[in-house]
Amino acid sequence: MEEIKMTKEEIFATVQAIAAEELDIDQAKVTLDAKIKDDLNADSLDVFEIMNELEDKFEIELDVDEGVTTIQDVVDFVAKQLAAK
C-alpha cells in the first residue's frame, strides 16, 4: 500500500470540501474552529456521512466517538490515522 503523506493544510482542504458538500454550505463556513454540530448545524447522520466520505478518501478507519467536535479535531484525527498507516 502506498503511503499517503499530507500536510494538515491539505487534510483540512479535503475535510472542508467534503463537509461543505455534505452539509450543503459555503466552504468558507467550514473553518478549523467551527463546531461541527453547533456552528455547522450537522446532525448525527451528517457527521456519519462526513466520516464515511473521509474514510473512503483517505482509506482509514474513523471512530466518530473520538471526542471530535470541531473541524480541527477531525483534521488532527485524520492526520493521526494517516501517520499510523
C-alpha positions as CSV (number, residue, x, y, z in Angstrom):
1,M,0.0,0.0,0.0
2,E,1.4,3.4,-0.9
3,E,2.0,5.8,2.0
4,I,0.0,9.0,1.9
5,K,1.9,11.9,3.2
6,M,-0.3,15.0,3.5
7,T,0.1,18.3,5.4
8,K,-2.6,19.3,7.8
9,E,-3.4,22.1,5.3
10,E,-4.1,19.5,2.6
11,I,-6.1,17.4,5.0
12,F,-8.1,20.5,6.1
13,A,-8.8,21.4,2.4
14,T,-10.2,17.9,1.9
15,V,-12.2,17.9,5.1
16,Q,-13.5,21.4,4.3
17,A,-14.6,20.4,0.8
18,I,-16.3,17.2,2.0
19,A,-18.1,18.9,4.9
20,A,-19.3,21.8,2.8
21,E,-20.6,19.4,0.1
22,E,-22.3,17.1,2.7
23,L,-23.9,19.9,4.6
24,D,-24.7,22.0,1.5
25,I,-23.0,25.1,2.9
26,D,-20.3,27.5,1.7
27,Q,-16.8,26.2,2.2
28,A,-15.8,29.5,3.9
29,K,-18.1,28.5,6.8
30,V,-16.0,25.3,7.4
31,T,-13.2,26.8,9.5
32,L,-10.8,24.9,11.8
33,D,-12.5,26.2,14.9
34,A,-16.1,25.6,13.6
35,K,-18.0,23.2,15.8
36,I,-19.5,20.5,13.6
37,K,-22.8,20.2,15.3
38,D,-23.2,23.7,16.8
39,D,-21.7,26.0,14.1
40,L,-22.3,23.9,11.0
41,N,-25.7,22.6,12.1
42,A,-24.7,19.0,11.4
43,D,-26.8,16.2,12.9
44,S,-25.6,12.7,13.7
45,L,-26.3,11.4,10.2
46,D,-24.4,14.3,8.7
47,V,-21.4,13.5,10.9
48,F,-21.6,9.9,9.9
49,E,-21.7,10.7,6.2
50,I,-18.8,13.1,6.5
51,M,-16.7,10.5,8.4
52,N,-17.7,7.8,5.8
53,E,-16.5,10.1,3.0
54,L,-13.2,10.8,4.8
55,E,-12.7,7.0,5.4
56,D,-13.1,6.4,1.7
57,K,-11.0,9.3,0.6
58,F,-8.1,8.6,3.0
59,E,-8.5,4.8,3.2
60,I,-8.6,4.9,7.0
61,E,-10.9,4.0,9.9
62,L,-12.5,6.8,11.8
63,D,-14.4,6.4,15.1
64,V,-16.9,9.2,15.4
65,D,-16.8,8.9,19.2
66,E,-13.2,10.1,19.4
67,G,-14.3,13.4,21.0
68,V,-14.4,15.0,17.7
69,T,-16.3,18.3,18.0
70,T,-14.5,20.8,15.7
71,I,-13.1,20.7,12.2
72,Q,-9.7,20.9,13.8
73,D,-10.4,17.7,15.8
74,V,-11.3,16.0,12.5
75,V,-8.1,17.2,10.8
76,D,-6.0,16.1,13.7
77,F,-7.7,12.8,13.9
78,V,-7.3,12.1,10.2
79,A,-3.6,13.2,10.4
80,K,-3.0,10.8,13.3
81,Q,-4.7,7.9,11.4
82,L,-2.7,8.6,8.3
83,A,0.6,8.7,10.3
84,A,-0.3,5.3,11.8
85,K,-0.8,3.7,8.4
